[in-house]
Amino acid sequence: MDLVGFFKQANIFLGGPATVIFLIIGVILTLKTRFIQIRGLPRLWQFITQGFRRKDEGNIKTISSFHAMFAAMATSLGMGNIVGPSVAIIIGGPGALFWLIAYTFFGGVMRFTETSFALFTRKKLQDGKIISGPTQYLRLISNWLANWYGWIMIALFAVWSGLQSNTLANILAKENVPQWWIGLALATIVLIVLHGGAKRVGLVASKLVPFMFIFYLSFSLWVIFRDFTMLKHAFTLIFSSIFSPVAPVGAFAGASVMTAIRAGVFKSIFITEAGLGTSSIPHSMSDAKNHTDQGLLAMYSIIADGFLAFISGLLVIVTGLWKTVDNIDSTLVYTAFKTYTPALGDFILVVSVTLFVITTVIGNSFNGMQSFASLTKHRWVRQYKIFTAGIIFLGSIMSVPLIWHMVDFIITFVAVPNVISLAILAFKMPEVLEIKS
C-alpha cells in the first residue's frame, strides 16, 4: 500500500467516529450556551451600530478587533472555500455539500467557545508579546494535552500551507507556470510578511479579504445563474442525496451516506477551522474589552465562510464537473471559470485564487508561528519561519490526493481532543461564556 492508500484507509477508519464526536459536541455546546448562535444577534447589532469597547493594556501587542477578525478570516476564508467543497463532492457526492454547510451552525458555537476561552486565558510576557490560543486554554485541563495539541497543530499548519501552495501551483500549471516557481514565490512572501508581526498580518488581510471575496463571488454567481434549469437540478440533487447517495459516478463510485457526511463535516472543519481552535489564535490578539465580544465576532464571521463554500460547491454541481474526474482534483473551479465565464474569466479566477492563497498562507504561517512560540516561549522562532517556508516550497510539487488525505488525517488528531476539551471547559467554567455588556 502506498502513502495515498494508507492515509485514505486511515481516514475511513478514523473519520466516522470523529464525525459523530464533532456533531455531538456541537449539539452539546449549542444547548449549553442556550443557542448563542441566535441569542447573540442583538449583541452583534450593537457592535455594528455602536462599535467595540476596546481595552487599554499598555504595551501589550494587540491589534484591533476587526483586524483580528480579518486575520482569522485570512486563514478560513481562502483556498479552502474554493477547492474544499469540490473535493467534498468528489469524495461524497452532492449530499456532502449539505453536510458541509449544516456543520457551520454547530461550528459557529465552537468558534465562539474557542475564542472566548483563548482571550480569557492569554498571557502577556514582559516584552508585551502574547502567548495565546488553544495551547493556553487546554492547560486548564492538562499540560500534556496542551503540548500534544501544540506540536500536532504545528504539523497541521505546515501541511496546510503546503496544501495552499500545491493548489495554486496546480492551477497555474494549466497556464504553463512551473510549479516550483509558485512554491518559491509564496515562501518568500511569507518570510517577508511574518517579519512584520501581527500588525502587518492584520493590515494585509484587512485590505485583501473584502476585495478578493467580491471579486471571486461575482463571477461565480454569473456562472451559477446563467442556467436556472441546471440550478434547480443542482438543488434537487443536493437535497435528494442528503440521506441517500446518488448513482455512482466518477470518483464518487462506491460512496455511502456516511462518506458524504464525513466528507462534508471534515471539509467544513478545514474551511471554517471550527473545532480546530486555530481561528482563536488571531482573535486572541484582539483588544476587545470583553472576551465574549470577540467570541461573537468569530462566531458570526463563519457565515462568510459557509456562504462562499456553498457558492463554490454549487459551481461544480451546476456545471456537472464533479462527475468528470476519477480522483481528487483541485482545479475544477478553474475549469468552470475557463469554460463558462466570458473572456478573461480564467484570468479573473487566477487573480482571485492567488489573493486567497497568499492571505491563507500568511494566516496559517502566522498561526503556526504563534503555536510554536507558545511551546518554546518565543525561542527559535526564526528557525520555524525558515521551516515553514521550506514546507510551502515542497508542497507546490507534491501529489494532490496525498496532501489532501494527509490534511484530513492530521485534522482528526487535532480537532477531536480540542472539541472534547471545549465541552469540558464549558461545563467546568460556564461563566467564561456569559455575554457581558
ZATI-675014 format. One line per 5 residues: for each residue x, y, z of N, C-alpha, C. Coordinates in steps of 0.1 Angstrom, whole numbers, plus 2048, in hexadecimal, padded with zeros to 3 digits. Layout:
<sites>
X:Y:Z:X:Y:Z:X:Y:Z; ...
</sites>
This chain:
<sites>
808:7F4:800:800:800:800:809:80D:800; 806:816:7F7:80E:822:7F6:809:82C:801; 80F:838:802:80B:842:80B:7FD:847:809; 7F9:849:7FD:7EC:84E:7FA:7E2:843:7FF; 7E4:837:7FC:7DB:82C:801:7DA:82B:810
7E6:82D:817:7E6:82C:825:7DE:837:82C; 7E0:843:827:7D9:84F:82D:7CA:84E:82A; 7C7:849:81E:7B8:848:81A:7B1:83E:823; 7B7:832:825:7B1:828:82E:7B1:82C:83C; 7BB:833:841:7BB:838:84F:7B0:842:851
7AE:84A:847:7A3:854:848:795:84E:849; 794:843:841:787:83C:841:785:836:84F; 78F:830:855:78E:829:862:78C:833:86D; 793:83F:86D:792:848:878:787:853:876; 784:855:869:77B:861:866:76D:85F:86B
768:853:86A:75A:850:86E:758:854:87D; 75F:84E:886:75E:851:895:761:860:897; 76B:866:891:76E:874:893:762:87D:88E; 75C:879:883:750:881:87F:745:881:889; 742:876:88E:738:874:899:73B:87D:8A5
748:87D:8A9:74C:885:8B4:74A:894:8B1; 74E:898:8A5:74D:8A7:8A2:73E:8AB:8A3; 735:8A3:89D:727:8A7:89D:721:8A7:8AB; 724:89D:8B3:71F:89C:8C1:724:8A8:8C9; 731:8AB:8C8:736:8B6:8D0:730:8C3:8CB
72D:8C4:8BE:727:8D0:8B9:719:8D2:8BF; 711:8C7:8C0:704:8C8:8C7:705:8CB:8D5; 70F:8C5:8DC:711:8C7:8EB:714:8D6:8ED; 71D:8DC:8E6:721:8EA:8E8:716:8F3:8E4; 70E:8F0:8DA:702:8F8:8D6:6F8:8F8:8E2
6F6:8ED:8E8:6EC:8ED:8F3:6F2:8F3:900; 6FF:8F1:902:706:8F7:90E:706:906:90D; 708:90C:901:708:91B:900:6FA:920:8FD; 6F0:918:8FE:6E2:91C:8FB:6E1:922:8ED; 6E5:91B:8E3:6E4:91F:8D5:6EA:92D:8D3
6F7:92E:8D7:6FE:93B:8D6:6FE:940:8C7; 6FD:937:8BE:6FD:93A:8AF:6F1:944:8AC; 6E6:942:8B4:6DA:94B:8B2:6DA:956:8BD; 6DD:952:8C9:6DC:95B:8D4:6E6:967:8D3; 6F1:965:8CC:6FB:96F:8CB:6F8:97A:8C0
6EE:978:8B9:6EB:981:8AE:6E9:990:8B2; 6E2:993:8BE:6E0:9A0:8C2:6EE:9A7:8C6; 6F7:99F:8CB:704:9A4:8CF:70C:9A7:8C2; 70A:99F:8B8:711:9A1:8AB:70C:9AF:8A5; 6FF:9B1:8A6:6FA:9BE:8A1:6FF:9C9:8A8
702:9C8:8B5:708:9D2:8BD:716:9D5:8B9; 71D:9CB:8B5:72B:9CD:8B0:72A:9D5:8A3; 721:9D2:89B:720:9D9:88E:71C:9E7:88F; 713:9EA:898:70E:9F8:89A:716:A00:8A4; 71D:9FA:8AE:724:A02:8B8:733:9FF:8B8
737:9F4:8B2:745:9F1:8B2:749:9E9:8BE; 756:9E5:8BE:75B:9DD:8C9:761:9E5:8D4; 760:9E0:8E0:766:9E7:8EB:774:9E1:8EC; 77F:9E9:8EC:78C:9E4:8EB:793:9E5:8F9; 79C:9DC:8FB:7A3:9DB:908:7B1:9E2:906
7B4:9EB:910:7C2:9F1:910:7CB:9E9:919; 7D5:9E2:912:7DD:9D9:91A:7EC:9DD:918; 7EE:9EA:918:7FC:9EE:918:804:9EA:90B; 80F:9E3:90E:818:9DF:903:815:9D2:8FD; 809:9CC:901:806:9BF:8FB:804:9C0:8EC
80A:9B6:8E5:80A:9B7:8D6:7FD:9B1:8D1; 7F2:9B8:8D2:7E5:9B4:8CD:7E3:9BB:8BF; 7D8:9B7:8B9:7D3:9BD:8AD:7C4:9C0:8AE; 7BE:9C8:8A6:7B0:9CB:8A7:7A8:9BF:8A5; 79B:9BF:8AA:792:9B4:8AA:790:9B0:89B
78E:9BA:892:78B:9B6:884:797:9B2:87D; 7A3:9B7:880:7AF:9B2:87A:7B1:9A3:87F; 7AE:9A1:88B:7AF:993:890:7A6:98A:889; 79A:98F:886:790:987:87F:795:984:870; 79A:98F:86A:79F:98D:85C:7AB:984:85B
7B3:985:866:7BF:97C:866:7BA:96D:867; 7B0:96B:86F:7AA:95E:871:7A3:959:864; 79C:963:85D:795:95F:851:79F:95D:845; 7AB:962:847:7B6:960:83D:7B9:951:83C; 7B8:94A:847:7BB:93B:846:7AF:933:843
7A3:937:848:797:92F:846:790:933:839; 791:940:835:78B:945:828:796:945:81E; 797:93A:817:7A2:939:80D:7A0:92E:803; 7AB:927:800:7AB:91C:7F7:7A2:911:7FB; 7A1:90F:808:798:904:80C:789:907:808
785:913:808:777:916:803:775:914:7F5; 780:915:7ED:77F:913:7DE:780:904:7DB; 78A:8FE:7E0:78D:8F0:7DC:787:8E6:7E6; 786:8E8:7F2:781:8DF:7FC:773:8D9:7F9; 769:8E1:7F5:75C:8DB:7F1:75D:8D2:7E6
764:8D5:7DB:765:8CC:7D0:76C:8BF:7D4; 776:8BF:7DD:77C:8B3:7E2:772:8AB:7EA; 76A:8B1:7F2:760:8AA:7FA:756:8A3:7F1; 752:8AA:7E6:748:8A5:7DD:74E:899:7D5; 75B:89A:7D1:761:88F:7CA:762:883:7D2
764:885:7DF:765:879:7E9:758:874:7ED; 74E:87D:7F0:741:878:7F6:735:87B:7EE; 736:882:7E2:72A:885:7DA:724:892:7DE; 71A:896:7D7:713:8A3:7DA:70E:8A5:7E8; 70A:89A:7EE:705:89B:7FC:710:8A0:806
71C:89E:802:727:8A3:80B:727:8B2:80D; 722:8B9:802:721:8C8:803:717:8CC:80E; 70C:8C5:80F:702:8C7:81A:709:8C6:827; 710:8BB:82A:716:8B9:837:721:8C3:839; 728:8C7:82F:732:8D1:831:72C:8DE:836
721:8E2:831:71A:8EE:835:713:8EC:843; 70D:8E1:845:706:8DE:851:70F:8DF:85D; 71C:8DA:85B:725:8DA:866:729:8E9:86A; 728:8F3:861:72B:900:865:723:906:871; 716:901:872:70E:905:87D:714:901:88A
718:8F4:88B:71F:8F0:897:72D:8F5:898; 733:8F7:88D:741:8FC:88D:741:90A:892; 736:912:890:736:91F:896:737:920:8A5; 730:917:8AC:731:917:8BA:73F:912:8BF; 745:909:8B7:753:905:8BB:75C:910:8B9
75B:918:8AF:764:924:8AE:761:92E:8B9; 755:930:8BD:752:939:8C8:759:934:8D5; 758:927:8D7:75E:921:8E3:76D:922:8E3; 773:91E:8D8:781:91E:8D6:787:92C:8D8; 781:936:8D2:786:944:8D2:784:94A:8E0
779:947:8E6:776:94D:8F4:781:947:8FE; 783:93A:8FD:78D:935:906:79B:939:903; 79E:93B:8F6:7AB:93F:8F2:7AF:94D:8F7; 7A5:956:8F7:7A7:964:8FC:7A8:963:90B; 7A0:95B:911:79F:95A:920:7AC:955:926
7B3:94C:91E:7BF:945:924:7CC:94B:91E; 7CC:955:916:7D8:959:910:7E1:960:91A; 7EE:95F:917:7F8:964:921:801:96E:91A; 805:978:921:80E:982:91C:81C:981:922; 826:980:919:834:980:91D:839:98E:921
845:98F:927:84A:99B:92B:84C:9A5:920; 84F:9A0:914:852:9A9:908:845:9AC:901; 83A:9A8:906:82D:9AC:900:827:9A2:8F7; 82F:997:8F3:82A:98D:8EA:820:984:8F1; 817:97F:8E9:80C:977:8EE:80E:968:8EB
80B:960:8F5:80A:951:8F3:7FB:94E:8F5; 7F5:948:8EA:7E7:946:8EA:7E3:93B:8E1; 7D6:938:8E1:7D1:92E:8D8:7CE:921:8E0; 7CB:916:8D9:7C7:90A:8DF:7D1:904:8E9; 7DE:906:8E6:7E8:901:8EF:7E7:907:8FD
7E1:913:8FE:7DF:919:90B:7D2:914:912; 7C7:914:90B:7BB:90F:912:7BB:900:915; 7C2:8F9:90D:7C3:8EA:90F:7CB:8E7:91C; 7D4:8F0:920:7DB:8EE:92C:7D2:8EF:939; 7C6:8F4:937:7BC:8F3:942:7B8:8E5:945
7BA:8DC:93B:7B6:8CE:93C:7C3:8C6:93F; 7CD:8C8:936:7D9:8BF:938:7E5:8C6:930; 7F0:8C7:936:7FC:8CC:92F:800:8C2:924; 7FF:8B5:926:802:8AB:91C:7FA:8AD:910; 7ED:8AF:912:7E3:8B1:907:7E7:8BE:8FF
7EA:8C9:906:7EE:8D5:8FF:7FA:8D3:8F7; 804:8CC:8FC:810:8CA:8F4:80E:8C1:8E8; 805:8B6:8EA:802:8AD:8DF:7FB:8B6:8D4; 7F1:8BE:8D8:7EA:8C6:8CE:7F4:8CF:8C7; 7FD:8D5:8CF:806:8DF:8C9:80F:8D9:8BE
815:8CE:8C1:81E:8C8:8B7:817:8C2:8AB; 80C:8BC:8AD:804:8B7:8A2:7FF:8C3:899; 7FB:8CD:8A0:7F6:8D9:899:801:8DF:890; 80D:8DF:895:818:8E5:88D:81A:8DD:880; 818:8CF:881:819:8C7:876:80D:8CA:86C
801:8CC:872:7F6:8CF:869:7F7:8DD:862; 7FC:8E7:869:7FE:8F4:863:808:8F3:857; 812:8EB:859:81C:8E9:84F:816:8E2:842; 80F:8D7:845:809:8D0:83A:7FE:8D8:833; 7F6:8E0:83B:7EC:8E9:836:7F3:8F3:82C
7FE:8F9:830:804:903:827:809:8FC:81B; 80E:8F0:81C:813:8E8:811:807:8E5:807; 7FB:8E3:80D:7EF:8E0:805:7EB:8EC:7FD; 7EC:8F8:803:7E9:904:7FC:7F2:906:7F0; 7FF:904:7F3:809:905:7E8:807:8FB:7DD
803:8EF:7E1:800:8E4:7D8:7F5:8E8:7CE; 7EA:8ED:7D4:7DE:8F0:7CC:7E1:8FB:7C2; 7E7:906:7C7:7EA:911:7BE:7F4:90C:7B3; 7FE:904:7B7:807:900:7AD:801:8F7:7A2; 7F7:8EF:7A6:7F0:8E6:79C:7E7:8EE:793
7E1:8F9:799:7D8:901:790:7E1:909:786; 7EC:90F:78B:7F4:917:782:7FC:90E:779; 7FE:902:77C:804:8F8:773:7FC:8F8:766; 7EF:8F9:767:7E7:8FA:75B:7E9:906:752; 7EF:910:758:7F3:91C:751:802:91C:74E
808:910:74E:816:90D:74B:820:914:754; 81C:916:761:825:91C:76B:82C:910:772; 839:90F:773:83F:904:77A:83B:904:789; 838:8F8:78E:833:8F7:79B:83D:8FB:7A6; 849:8F8:7A4:853:8FC:7AE:855:90B:7AF
851:913:7A4:852:921:7A5:847:926:7AF; 83C:920:7AF:831:924:7B8:836:922:7C7; 83B:916:7C9:840:913:7D7:84A:91D:7DB; 854:920:7D3:85E:92A:7D6:859:937:7D9; 84F:93C:7D1:849:949:7D3:842:94A:7E0
839:940:7E3:831:940:7EF:83A:93F:7FB; 845:937:7FB:84E:936:806:854:944:809; 858:94B:7FF:85E:958:800:855:962:806; 848:962:801:83E:96C:806:83B:969:815; 83A:95D:819:838:959:827:843:95E:830
84F:95C:82C:85A:961:834:85A:970:836; 857:977:82B:857:986:82C:84B:98B:835; 83F:985:834:834:989:83C:835:986:84A; 83A:979:84D:83B:975:85B:845:97D:863; 84F:983:85C:859:98B:862:852:998:868
846:99C:862:83F:9A8:867:837:9A5:873; 834:999:877:82C:996:883:81D:997:881; 816:997:88C:807:996:88C:801:9A2:885; 806:9AE:887:800:9BA:881:801:9B9:872; 80C:9B4:86D:80D:9B4:85E:803:9A9:859
802:99E:860:7F9:993:85B:7EB:999:85B; 7E6:9A0:865:7D9:9A6:866:7D7:9B0:85B; 7E1:9B8:858:7E0:9C3:84E:7DF:9BD:840; 7E7:9B3:83D:7E7:9AD:830:7DA:9A6:82E; 7D5:99F:838:7C9:997:837:7BD:9A0:835
7BC:9AB:83D:7B1:9B4:83D:7AF:9BB:830; 7BA:9BD:829:7BA:9C3:81C:7B6:9BA:811; 7BA:9AD:811:7B8:9A4:806:7AB:99B:807; 7A7:998:814:79C:98E:815:78F:994:80F; 78A:9A0:812:77E:9A5:80C:77E:9A5:7FD
78A:9AA:7F7:78B:9AB:7E9:78A:99D:7E2; 792:994:7E7:792:987:7E0:785:97F:7E2; 77E:982:7ED:771:97C:7EF:767:980:7E4; 766:98D:7E2:75D:992:7D8:761:98E:7CA; 76E:98E:7C7:774:98B:7BA:770:97D:7B6
772:973:7BE:76F:965:7BB:760:963:7BB; 759:969:7C4:74B:966:7C6:743:96B:7B9; 746:976:7B4:73F:97C:7A9:73F:973:79D; 74B:96D:799:74C:965:78E:745:957:790; 746:952:79D:740:945:7A0:731:946:79F
72B:951:7A3:71D:953:7A2:718:954:794; 721:95A:78C:71D:95B:77D:71C:94D:777; 725:944:77A:725:936:775:719:92F:77A; 716:930:787:70C:928:78E:6FE:92C:788; 6FB:939:786:6EE:93E:782:6EC:93F:773
6F6:93B:76C:6F4:93B:75D:6EB:931:758; 6E8:926:760:6DF:91C:75C:6D6:918:768; 6CA:91D:769:6C1:91A:774:6BD:90C:775; 6BC:905:769:6B8:8F7:769:6C2:8EF:770; 6CF:8F1:76D:6DA:8EA:773:6DB:8ED:782
6D8:8FA:786:6D9:8FE:794:6CE:8F6:79C; 6C2:8F6:796:6B7:8EE:79D:6BB:8E0:79E; 6C1:8DA:794:6C5:8CC:794:6D0:8CA:79F; 6D9:8D4:7A0:6E4:8D2:7AA:6DE:8D2:7B8; 6D4:8DB:7BB:6CE:8DB:7C9:6C6:8CE:7CB
6C0:8C9:7C1:6B8:8BC:7C2:6C2:8B1:7C5; 6CE:8B1:7BF:6D8:8A7:7C0:6DE:8A7:7CE; 6E0:8B3:7D3:6E6:8B5:7E1:6DD:8AF:7EB; 6D0:8B4:7EB:6C7:8B0:7F6:6C2:8A1:7F5; 6C2:89C:7E8:6BD:88E:7E7:6C8:884:7EB
6D4:889:7EC:6E0:880:7F0:6E5:883:7FE; 6DD:88A:806:6E1:88C:814:6E2:87F:81C; 6D8:877:81A:6D8:86A:822:6D8:85E:818; 6D9:860:80B:6DA:855:802:6E3:859:7F6; 6ED:852:7F4:6F7:855:7EA:6F1:855:7DC
6F7:85D:7D3:6F2:85D:7C5:6F9:852:7BE; 6F6:84F:7B1:6FC:845:7AA:70B:848:7A9; 713:83D:7AB:722:83F:7AB:727:844:79D; 72F:84F:79E:736:854:792:744:859:796; 74D:858:78C:75B:85D:78E:761:858:79B
768:861:7A2:76E:85E:7AE:765:85A:7BA; 758:85E:7B8:74E:85C:7C2:749:84D:7C3; 74D:845:7B9:749:837:7B8:74C:830:7C6; 742:829:7CB:744:822:7D8:742:82A:7E4; 73F:836:7E3:73D:83F:7EF:72F:83C:7F6
72F:83E:803:723:83B:80A:71E:848:811; 713:848:818:70E:853:81F:718:858:829; 71E:84E:830:728:852:83A:734:858:834; 737:854:828:742:85A:821:73F:869:81E; 732:86C:81A:72E:879:817:72F:882:824
72A:87C:82F:72A:884:83C:738:887:840; 741:87C:840:74F:87E:844:756:888:83B; 754:887:82E:75A:890:824:756:89E:827; 748:8A0:829:743:8AE:82B:748:8B4:838; 748:8AC:843:74C:8B1:850:75B:8B4:850
763:8AB:84B:772:8AD:84B:776:8B9:843; 76F:8BB:837:773:8C6:82F:76D:8D3:835; 762:8D2:83C:75D:8DE:843:767:8E2:84E; 76C:8D9:855:776:8DC:860:783:8E2:859; 787:8DC:84E:792:8E1:846:790:8F0:842
784:8F2:83D:780:900:838:77F:90A:843; 777:907:84D:774:910:858:77D:910:864; 785:905:865:78E:903:871:786:902:87E; 778:900:87D:770:8FF:889:772:8F1:88F; 777:8F1:89B:77A:8E4:8A2:789:8E2:8A3
790:8E8:89A:79F:8E7:89A:7A5:8F0:8A5; 79F:8FB:8A7:7A4:905:8B1:7AE:90F:8AA; 7B2:90D:89E:7BC:915:897:7B7:924:895; 7AA:926:892:7A6:933:88F:7A6:93C:89C; 7A7:935:8A8:7A7:93D:8B4:7B4:943:8B6
7BF:93F:8AF:7CC:945:8B1:7CD:953:8AD; 7C9:957:8A1:7C9:965:89D:7BE:96D:8A5; 7B3:966:8A7:7A8:96D:8AF:7AD:971:8BD; 7B6:968:8C3:7BA:96B:8D0:7C4:976:8D1; 7C8:97C:8C6:7D1:987:8C5:7C9:994:8C6
7BC:993:8C7:7B3:99E:8C6:7B4:9A7:8D3; 7B0:9B4:8D2:7B0:9BD:8DD:7A1:9BF:8E2; 798:9B6:8DE:78B:9B7:8E3:78A:9B6:8F2; 782:9BF:8F8:781:9BF:907:77B:9B2:90D; 771:9AD:907:76B:9A0:90B:76F:995:902
773:98A:908:778:97F:900:76C:978:8F8; 760:979:8FD:755:973:8F6:751:97C:8EA; 754:989:8EA:751:991:8DF:759:98C:8D3; 766:989:8D5:76E:984:8CA:769:976:8C6; 764:96E:8D0:75F:961:8CD:753:962:8C4
74A:96C:8C6:73F:96D:8BD:743:971:8AF; 74D:97A:8AE:752:97E:8A1:758:972:89A; 75F:96A:8A1:764:95E:89B:759:954:896; 74F:953:89E:744:94A:89B:73C:94F:88E; 739:95C:88E:731:960:882:739:962:876
746:963:877:74E:964:86B:74E:957:863; 749:94C:869:749:93F:863:73E:93F:858; 735:949:858:72B:94A:84E:731:94C:840; 73C:955:840:743:957:833:749:94B:82E; 74F:943:837:755:936:834:74B:92D:82D
740:92B:834:736:922:82F:730:926:822; 72D:933:820:727:938:814:730:936:808; 73D:93A:80A:746:939:7FF:748:92A:7FB; 749:921:805:74B:913:802:73E:90D:7FB; 732:912:7FF:726:90D:7F8:726:911:7EA
72A:91D:7E7:72B:922:7D9:735:91A:7D1; 740:917:7D7:74B:90F:7D0:745:901:7CD; 73E:8FB:7D7:739:8EE:7D5:72E:8EE:7CA; 725:8F8:7CA:71B:8F9:7C0:721:8FA:7B2; 72D:901:7B1:733:903:7A4:737:8F6:79E
73C:8EC:7A5:741:8DF:79F:735:8D6:79D; 72A:8D8:7A4:71E:8CF:7A2:716:8D5:796; 714:8E2:796:70C:8E8:78B:713:8E5:77D; 720:8E5:77D:727:8E3:770:729:8D4:76D; 727:8CB:777:728:8BD:775:737:8B8:776
740:8C1:779:74E:8BD:779:752:8B3:783; 74A:8B2:78E:74D:8A8:799:74C:89A:794; 745:898:789:743:88A:783:74E:886:779; 757:890:777:761:88D:76C:76F:889:771; 771:887:77E:77E:884:783:77E:876:789
78A:870:789:78B:863:78F:794:863:79C; 798:86E:7A0:7A0:870:7AC:79E:87E:7B2; 7A4:881:7BD:7A3:88E:7C3:7AA:898:7B9; 7A3:8A2:7B6:7A7:8AC:7AC:7A5:8BA:7B2; 7B0:8C2:7B3:7AF:8CF:7BA:7AD:8DB:7B0
7AA:8D7:7A3:7A9:8E1:799:79B:8E2:792; 791:8DC:798:784:8DC:792:77E:8EA:790; 780:8F3:79B:77A:900:79A:781:908:78F; 78F:906:78D:796:90C:782:790:908:775; 78D:8FB:773:787:8F6:767:779:8FC:765
771:8FE:76F:764:904:76E:766:913:769; 76F:91A:76F:771:928:76B:776:929:75C; 77F:920:759:785:921:74B:77A:91D:741; 771:914:745:767:90F:73B:75B:917:73A; 756:91C:745:749:922:746:748:931:748
753:938:74B:753:946:74D:757:94D:740; 754:95A:73F:758:962:733:767:962:731; 76C:969:727:77A:96B:725:781:970:731; 78D:96B:734:795:96F:740:78F:968:74D; 785:960:74C:780:95A:758:78A:952:75F
792:94A:758:79C:942:75F:7A7:94B:765; 7AA:956:75F:7B3:960:764:7AE:966:771; 7A1:969:772:79A:96E:77E:79C:964:789; 79A:957:786:79B:94D:791:7A9:94C:795; 7B3:94C:78C:7C1:94A:790:7C5:956:799
7C0:962:796:7C3:96D:79F:7BD:96B:7AD; 7B0:968:7AD:7A9:965:7BA:7B0:95A:7C2; 7B2:94F:7BB:7B9:944:7C2:7C6:947:7C8; 7CE:94F:7C0:7DB:953:7C5:7DA:95C:7D1; 7D0:965:7D2:7CE:96D:7DE:7C9:964:7E9
7C0:95B:7E7:7BC:952:7F1:7C7:94A:7F7; 7D0:945:7EE:7DB:93C:7F3:7E5:945:7FB; 7E8:950:7F6:7F2:959:7FD:7ED:95C:80B; 7E0:960:80D:7DC:964:81A:7DA:957:823; 7D6:94C:81D:7D4:940:825:7E2:93B:82A
7EC:93B:821:7F9:936:825:7FF:93F:82F; 7FD:94C:82E:802:956:838:7FB:953:845; 7EE:951:845:7E6:94F:852:7EA:942:858; 7EB:937:850:7EF:92A:856:7FD:92B:85B; 806:931:854:814:932:859:815:93A:866
80D:945:867:80D:94D:873:808:945:87F; 7FD:93D:87C:7F7:935:887:801:92A:88B; 808:924:881:812:91A:885:81D:920:88D; 821:92C:889:82C:933:891:827:936:89F; 81B:93A:8A1:816:93D:8AE:815:930:8B7
811:925:8B1:810:918:8B8:81E:913:8BC; 828:915:8B3:836:911:8B5:83B:91A:8C1; 838:927:8C0:83D:930:8CA:837:92C:8D8; 82B:928:8D9:825:924:8E5:82C:919:8EC; 830:90F:8E3:837:903:8E9:846:906:8EC
84C:90F:8E5:85A:911:8E7:85E:91E:8EE; 853:926:8F3:855:933:8FA:85D:93C:8F1; 858:93D:8E4:85E:946:8DA:86C:943:8D7; 871:937:8D9:87F:933:8D4:87E:92C:8C7; 888:92E:8BF:88A:927:8B2:87F:92B:8A8
879:936:8AA:86E:93A:8A0:874:93D:892; 880:942:891:886:944:884:887:937:87D; 88C:92D:884:88E:920:87E:880:91A:879; 876:91D:881:868:918:87D:864:91F:870; 866:92B:86F:862:932:862:869:92C:856
876:929:858:87D:922:84D:877:915:849; 874:90D:854:86E:900:852:861:901:84B; 858:90B:84F:84B:90D:848:84D:910:839; 857:919:836:859:91C:829:85E:910:820; 865:907:827:86A:8FB:820:85E:8F2:81C
854:8F0:826:849:8E8:823:840:8EE:818; 83F:8FB:818:837:902:80E:83D:8FF:800; 84A:8FF:7FF:850:8FC:7F2:84E:8EE:7EE; 850:8E4:7F8:84F:8D6:7F5:840:8D3:7F1; 837:8D9:7F8:829:8D7:7F5:825:8D9:7E7
82B:8E3:7E0:828:8E6:7D3:82A:8DB:7C9; 832:8D1:7CC:836:8C6:7C3:831:8B9:7C8; 829:8B8:7D2:824:8AC:7D8:818:8A6:7D0; 814:899:7D2:808:893:7CC:7FC:89A:7D2; 7F2:89D:7CA:7E6:8A3:7CE:7DE:89A:7D8
7DA:88D:7D5:7D3:885:7DE:7DA:883:7EB; 7E8:881:7EA:7EF:87F:7F7:7EE:88A:801; 7F0:896:7FC:7EF:8A1:806:7E2:8A4:80B; 7D7:8A1:803:7C9:8A3:809:7C6:898:813; 7CA:88C:811:7C8:881:81B:7D0:883:827
7DC:889:826:7E5:88C:831:7DE:896:83A; 7D8:8A0:834:7D1:8AB:83C:7C6:8A5:844; 7BD:89D:83E:7B2:897:845:7B7:88E:851; 7C2:887:84E:7C8:87E:859:7CC:886:865; 7D3:891:862:7D9:899:86D:7CD:8A0:875
7C3:8A5:86D:7B8:8AC:873:7B1:8A3:87E; 7B0:897:87C:7AA:88E:886:7B1:88F:893; 7BE:88E:893:7C6:88E:89F:7C7:89C:8A6; 7C3:8A6:89F:7C3:8B4:8A5:7B5:8B7:8AA; 7AB:8B5:8A1:79D:8B9:8A4:796:8B1:8AF
798:8A4:8AF:791:89C:8B9:794:89F:8C7; 7A1:8A0:8CB:7A4:8A4:8D9:7A0:8B2:8DC; 7A0:8BB:8D1:79D:8C9:8D4:78E:8CA:8D7; 785:8C4:8CF:777:8C6:8D1:772:8BF:8DD; 778:8B4:8E1:774:8AD:8EE:778:8B7:8F9
784:8BD:8F8:789:8C6:903:77F:8D2:904; 77B:8D7:8F8:771:8E3:8F9:765:8DF:900; 760:8D3:8FE:754:8CF:906:756:8CE:915; 762:8C9:918:766:8C8:926:767:8D6:92D; 76E:8DF:926:76F:8ED:92B:762:8F4:92C
759:8F2:922:74C:8F9:922:744:8F5:92F; 746:8E9:934:73F:8E4:940:747:8E8:94C; 754:8E8:94B:75D:8EB:956:75D:8FA:95A; 75D:902:94F:75E:911:951:753:918:949; 746:915:94B:73C:91B:943:73C:92B:943
741:930:94D:741:93F:94F:749:946:944; 753:93F:93E:75B:944:934:753:947:927; 749:940:925:741:941:919:735:94A:91A; 733:950:926:728:959:928:72B:967:921; 721:96B:919:723:978:912:722:983:91C
72C:98C:91B:72D:998:924:72A:9A5:91C; 724:9AE:923:721:9BB:91C:72D:9C4:91D
</sites>
